Amino acid sequence: MDELILNEHNKEEFPPAHTAEHLLNQLMVRQYGCERSRNAHIERKKSKITYQLANKPTRKEEKFIEDEMNRLIDEDMPVTYEFVDRDHIPEGVHIDRLPEDASETIRLVRIGDYDVCPCIGKHVRSTGQIGHFTLLGTNWDEEKRSFRIRFKIVQ
């Protein structure tokens, strides 16, 4: 059976890091009440992702982020897909970042009961396939209130 192509995709993700990006986005939303990142560069060797936060996280909070990411990965949650039309988007799922020419049918990516969001990228089948999340460092921009996390996935 041919794979259904809903929208053109302009990049080739590294599925373990891309799936980790979904987990990290949801973790930051839950922990800090922020939005999912609008500025992420997810790569095989090293990734960086930025969040808008009210305050700079402490070193203890940074350690929690790393530890919680690895706990979530170790849960080996299934990564599944669901196709919905724009009139049947589940509550809490935002489609405001989709391109204007996105199709009427939207692919949602679910990670267990932890996260769901629209995405057309490649993912692993379960979080246990991601590997180990290593926090490489962070940067805080006081003026912009932006917190950048640099990480890599070690398999």
Backbone as CSV, one residue per row, in Angstrom:
resi,resn,N_x,N_y,N_z,CA_x,CA_y,CA_z,C_x,C_y,C_z
1,MET,0.845,-1.190,0.000,0.000,0.000,0.000,0.881,1.242,0.000
2,ASP,0.570,2.185,-0.844,1.345,3.427,-0.906,1.068,4.268,0.321
3,GLU,2.103,4.987,0.767,1.943,5.863,1.924,1.164,7.105,1.509
4,LEU,0.209,7.478,2.328,-0.600,8.657,2.065,0.236,9.915,2.260
5,ILE,0.310,10.761,1.261,1.035,12.017,1.357,0.009,13.147,1.455
6,LEU,-0.038,13.787,2.619,-0.999,14.871,2.822,-0.414,16.212,2.417
7,ASN,0.834,16.432,2.786,1.497,17.701,2.524,2.957,17.406,2.197
8,GLU,3.546,18.252,1.387,4.970,18.099,1.093,5.765,18.422,2.348
9,HIS,6.876,17.719,2.517,7.722,17.926,3.692,9.120,18.239,3.191
10,ASN,9.722,19.305,3.718,10.968,19.795,3.151,12.217,19.361,3.884
11,LYS,12.114,18.429,4.838,13.325,18.024,5.528,13.258,16.568,5.936
12,GLU,14.410,15.995,6.144,14.535,14.603,6.552,14.984,14.574,8.002
13,GLU,14.066,14.266,8.905,14.397,14.256,10.329,15.178,13.009,10.707
14,PHE,15.876,13.103,11.829,16.444,11.946,12.513,15.350,11.520,13.485
15,PRO,14.614,10.442,13.180,13.419,10.102,13.961,13.594,10.069,15.482
16,PRO,14.687,9.514,16.038,14.799,9.530,17.502,14.835,10.954,18.090
17,ALA,15.598,11.850,17.477,15.684,13.222,17.991,14.382,13.973,17.749
18,HIS,13.738,13.710,16.604,12.487,14.395,16.316,11.389,13.968,17.299
19,THR,11.348,12.689,17.640,10.375,12.209,18.619,10.687,12.789,20.000
20,ALA,11.974,12.880,20.332,12.371,13.504,21.605,11.927,14.962,21.643
21,GLU,11.958,15.640,20.507,11.491,17.028,20.441,10.028,17.120,20.883
22,HIS,9.195,16.180,20.443,7.790,16.168,20.856,7.679,16.023,22.372
23,LEU,8.446,15.079,22.933,8.416,14.881,24.389,8.867,16.135,25.131
24,LEU,9.962,16.739,24.663,10.502,17.929,25.317,9.511,19.089,25.240
25,ASN,8.869,19.261,24.104,7.863,20.315,23.990,6.762,20.133,25.031
26,GLN,6.244,18.928,25.155,5.163,18.697,26.114,5.656,18.854,27.551
27,LEU,6.861,18.395,27.823,7.438,18.555,29.159,7.539,20.034,29.530
28,MET,8.019,20.855,28.615,8.166,22.291,28.888,6.804,22.967,29.039
29,VAL,5.824,22.568,28.231,4.467,23.110,28.358,3.918,22.795,29.748
30,ARG,4.091,21.557,30.186,3.569,21.144,31.495,4.344,21.779,32.644
31,GLN,5.643,21.869,32.504,6.482,22.354,33.602,6.436,23.882,33.749
32,TYR,6.383,24.589,32.618,6.510,26.057,32.665,5.301,26.810,32.117
33,GLY,4.314,26.096,31.608,3.129,26.765,31.083,3.410,27.580,29.833
34,CYS,4.491,27.258,29.128,4.860,27.992,27.918,4.235,27.310,26.692
35,GLU,4.441,27.924,25.536,4.020,27.310,24.281,5.070,26.315,23.829
36,ARG,4.683,25.437,22.917,5.656,24.579,22.249,6.650,25.495,21.537
37,SER,7.850,25.026,21.338,8.877,25.846,20.715,8.510,26.228,19.282
38,ARG,8.860,27.451,18.933,8.716,27.918,17.549,10.093,28.012,16.880
39,ASN,11.131,27.616,17.614,12.489,27.742,17.096,13.288,26.508,17.500
40,ALA,13.292,25.509,16.630,14.005,24.267,16.920,14.843,23.854,15.717
41,HIS,16.029,23.373,15.985,16.915,22.808,14.967,17.303,21.429,15.476
42,ILE,16.629,20.427,14.947,16.797,19.066,15.435,17.648,18.294,14.428
43,GLU,18.798,17.840,14.897,19.755,17.159,14.024,20.251,15.880,14.670
44,ARG,20.935,15.053,13.902,21.460,13.785,14.390,22.550,13.992,15.442
45,LYS,23.477,14.927,15.203,24.618,15.094,16.109,24.310,15.970,17.314
46,LYS,23.583,17.054,17.099,23.273,17.988,18.184,22.027,18.767,17.799
47,SER,21.171,19.004,18.778,19.937,19.737,18.525,19.836,20.920,19.468
48,LYS,19.069,21.918,19.040,18.813,23.072,19.908,17.365,23.486,19.723
49,ILE,16.778,23.909,20.841,15.368,24.261,20.850,15.174,25.389,21.869
50,THR,14.351,26.359,21.517,14.196,27.558,22.337,12.753,27.730,22.787
51,TYR,12.605,28.144,24.043,11.289,28.385,24.646,11.239,29.797,25.210
52,GLN,10.065,30.392,25.196,9.831,31.685,25.831,9.320,31.408,27.238
53,LEU,10.091,31.832,28.246,9.734,31.557,29.634,9.708,32.845,30.446
54,ALA,9.001,32.827,31.543,8.937,33.983,32.430,10.256,34.177,33.180
55,ASN,10.895,33.058,33.562,12.127,33.129,34.343,13.123,32.077,33.887
56,LYS,14.378,32.338,34.148,15.439,31.394,33.815,15.348,30.178,34.739
57,PRO,15.306,28.975,34.179,15.307,27.778,35.025,16.625,27.645,35.803
58,THR,16.511,27.108,36.997,17.692,26.891,37.833,18.443,25.652,37.340
59,ARG,19.643,25.439,37.843,20.406,24.229,37.507,19.640,22.983,37.933
60,LYS,18.966,23.061,39.071,18.175,21.935,39.562,17.033,21.630,38.583
61,GLU,16.396,22.679,38.061,15.323,22.492,37.081,15.865,21.920,35.770
62,GLU,17.055,22.356,35.369,17.677,21.808,34.164,17.943,20.315,34.332
63,LYS,18.420,19.931,35.509,18.674,18.515,35.800,17.353,17.747,35.764
64,PHE,16.277,18.349,36.296,14.968,17.710,36.255,14.540,17.461,34.806
65,ILE,14.747,18.445,33.923,14.372,18.300,32.513,15.082,17.086,31.909
66,GLU,16.378,16.986,32.134,17.142,15.858,31.592,16.649,14.533,32.181
67,ASP,16.490,14.478,33.493,16.043,13.250,34.155,14.634,12.854,33.719
68,GLU,13.746,13.828,33.614,12.362,13.544,33.236,12.285,13.082,31.780
69,MET,13.098,13.670,30.915,13.131,13.219,29.517,13.535,11.750,29.450
70,ASN,14.544,11.369,30.199,14.985,9.971,30.166,13.962,9.039,30.813
71,ARG,13.246,9.521,31.817,12.173,8.720,32.414,11.067,8.484,31.393
72,LEU,10.688,9.545,30.673,9.641,9.422,29.654,10.076,8.475,28.535
73,ILE,11.309,8.588,28.112,11.838,7.699,27.079,11.767,6.251,27.558
74,ASP,12.189,6.025,28.795,12.202,4.675,29.358,10.809,4.074,29.534
75,GLU,9.779,4.921,29.552,8.404,4.409,29.649,8.012,3.609,28.414
76,ASP,8.761,3.769,27.328,8.525,3.040,26.081,7.081,3.209,25.600
77,MET,6.637,4.473,25.591,5.277,4.791,25.144,5.159,4.598,23.631
78,PRO,4.037,4.082,23.158,3.857,3.919,21.719,3.697,5.276,21.029
79,VAL,4.214,5.368,19.806,4.032,6.550,18.963,3.061,6.132,17.859
80,THR,1.896,6.757,17.842,0.861,6.379,16.888,0.388,7.595,16.103
81,TYR,-0.347,7.320,15.038,-0.828,8.368,14.139,-2.339,8.277,14.004
82,GLU,-2.929,9.434,13.860,-4.376,9.520,13.679,-4.623,10.600,12.631
83,PHE,-5.530,10.342,11.720,-5.871,11.318,10.691,-7.235,11.897,11.004
84,VAL,-7.301,13.220,11.064,-8.556,13.907,11.358,-8.733,15.054,10.381
85,ASP,-9.974,15.445,10.156,-10.168,16.637,9.332,-10.198,17.858,10.254
86,ARG,-10.054,19.000,9.669,-9.941,20.246,10.439,-11.135,20.490,11.366
87,ASP,-12.282,19.918,11.049,-13.479,20.107,11.874,-13.519,19.165,13.072
88,HIS,-12.542,18.263,13.185,-12.556,17.272,14.262,-11.213,17.216,14.989
89,ILE,-10.611,18.372,15.196,-9.343,18.457,15.915,-9.641,18.274,17.406
90,PRO,-8.954,17.357,18.075,-9.204,17.157,19.508,-8.915,18.423,20.326
91,GLU,-9.614,18.555,21.426,-9.420,19.691,22.322,-7.960,19.742,22.780
92,GLY,-7.397,20.935,22.809,-6.023,21.120,23.255,-4.985,21.005,22.153
93,VAL,-5.383,20.551,20.973,-4.452,20.450,19.844,-4.570,21.734,19.025
94,HIS,-3.450,22.398,18.847,-3.443,23.676,18.133,-2.952,23.474,16.708
95,ILE,-3.672,24.063,15.751,-3.271,23.947,14.353,-2.878,25.306,13.771
96,ASP,-2.707,26.295,14.649,-2.393,27.646,14.185,-1.022,27.744,13.531
97,ARG,-0.152,26.772,13.711,1.176,26.824,13.115,1.269,26.086,11.784
98,LEU,0.174,25.476,11.373,0.200,24.779,10.097,0.297,25.791,8.968
99,PRO,0.954,25.412,7.882,1.017,26.333,6.739,-0.380,26.574,6.166
100,GLU,-0.551,27.718,5.532,-1.863,28.072,4.990,-2.362,27.053,3.978
101,ASP,-1.440,26.424,3.248,-1.838,25.473,2.218,-1.902,24.028,2.728
102,ALA,-1.923,23.846,4.059,-2.022,22.493,4.623,-3.350,21.855,4.216
103,SER,-3.333,20.552,4.064,-4.518,19.823,3.615,-5.638,19.888,4.651
104,GLU,-6.841,19.514,4.224,-8.003,19.451,5.119,-7.818,18.336,6.139
105,THR,-7.145,17.267,5.719,-6.869,16.149,6.618,-5.530,16.405,7.305
106,ILE,-5.522,16.284,8.614,-4.334,16.568,9.423,-3.872,15.270,10.084
107,ARG,-2.555,15.034,10.047,-2.019,13.870,10.756,-1.599,14.301,12.156
108,LEU,-2.170,13.639,13.156,-1.790,13.875,14.543,-0.832,12.766,14.968
109,VAL,0.204,13.156,15.696,1.149,12.199,16.250,0.890,12.137,17.748
110,ARG,0.644,10.927,18.251,0.402,10.710,19.674,1.554,9.928,20.269
111,ILE,1.992,10.383,21.431,2.996,9.642,22.189,2.309,9.202,23.474
112,GLY,1.893,7.941,23.488,1.117,7.431,24.621,-0.031,8.371,24.922
113,ASP,-0.254,8.608,26.209,-1.244,9.602,26.636,-0.559,10.911,27.006
114,TYR,0.735,11.020,26.667,1.523,12.168,27.112,1.428,13.365,26.174
115,ASP,1.454,13.127,24.857,1.491,14.252,23.919,0.724,13.916,22.648
116,VAL,0.131,14.933,22.064,-0.474,14.828,20.740,-0.315,16.176,20.053
117,CYS,0.124,16.140,18.792,0.230,17.376,18.021,0.275,17.045,16.534
118,PRO,-0.107,18.017,15.688,-0.033,17.786,14.253,1.434,17.738,13.812
119,CYS,1.767,16.774,12.950,3.140,16.664,12.476,3.179,15.711,11.286
120,ILE,3.992,16.023,10.294,4.143,15.132,9.149,5.531,14.493,9.103
121,GLY,6.331,14.711,10.155,7.691,14.185,10.180,7.771,12.709,10.523
122,LYS,9.000,12.204,10.519,9.260,10.801,10.840,9.553,10.643,12.328
123,HIS,9.059,9.535,12.879,9.193,9.262,14.310,9.574,7.806,14.530
124,VAL,10.048,7.494,15.728,10.278,6.105,16.109,8.926,5.471,16.450
125,ARG,8.881,4.143,16.599,7.620,3.451,16.894,7.237,3.545,18.364
126,SER,8.246,3.696,19.234,7.970,3.861,20.666,9.133,4.628,21.289
127,THR,8.860,5.282,22.403,9.892,6.142,23.001,11.129,5.365,23.426
128,GLY,10.978,4.068,23.705,12.129,3.257,24.080,13.178,3.163,22.983
129,GLN,12.801,3.501,21.741,13.741,3.473,20.623,14.523,4.784,20.480
130,ILE,14.211,5.766,21.286,14.875,7.070,21.149,16.343,6.986,21.527
131,GLY,16.650,6.368,22.652,18.015,6.367,23.165,18.076,7.231,24.409
132,HIS,19.258,7.699,24.748,19.446,8.498,25.962,19.494,9.984,25.612
133,PHE,18.713,10.776,26.332,18.679,12.234,26.159,19.786,12.842,27.023
134,THR,20.707,13.542,26.390,21.798,14.200,27.111,21.688,15.706,26.924
135,LEU,21.525,16.416,28.021,21.474,17.877,27.981,22.911,18.391,27.864
136,LEU,23.219,19.070,26.775,24.574,19.566,26.536,24.820,20.927,27.165
137,GLY,23.768,21.704,27.312,23.908,23.042,27.895,22.676,23.876,27.609
138,THR,22.639,25.044,28.225,21.511,25.951,28.039,22.029,27.385,27.933
139,ASN,21.223,28.234,27.369,21.500,29.674,27.324,20.231,30.413,27.676
140,TRP,20.382,31.497,28.417,19.246,32.340,28.798,19.483,33.736,28.251
141,ASP,18.491,34.267,27.559,18.528,35.643,27.082,17.516,36.427,27.909
142,GLU,18.022,37.202,28.849,17.170,37.941,29.790,16.244,38.915,29.066
143,GLU,16.775,39.617,28.085,15.974,40.614,27.372,14.822,39.968,26.600
144,LYS,15.110,38.863,25.914,14.084,38.190,25.110,13.289,37.167,25.911
145,ARG,13.733,36.877,27.150,13.097,35.864,27.998,13.091,34.516,27.278
146,SER,14.176,34.227,26.593,14.240,32.971,25.847,15.265,32.027,26.470
147,PHE,14.882,30.777,26.506,15.686,29.721,27.109,15.991,28.686,26.033
148,ARG,17.252,28.560,25.678,17.666,27.611,24.654,18.277,26.378,25.304
149,ILE,17.808,25.232,24.888,18.327,23.956,25.355,19.092,23.314,24.200
150,ARG,20.323,22.891,24.477,21.104,22.128,23.512,21.170,20.686,24.017
151,PHE,20.863,19.733,23.154,20.866,18.334,23.581,21.299,17.414,22.442
152,LYS,21.622,16.197,22.812,21.859,15.166,21.798,21.210,13.885,22.274
153,ILE,20.977,13.018,21.310,20.435,11.698,21.581,21.560,10.690,21.372
154,VAL,21.834,9.898,22.387,22.877,8.886,22.335,22.208,7.530,22.247
155,GLN,22.525,6.798,21.190,21.881,5.493,21.010,22.840,4.359,21.299
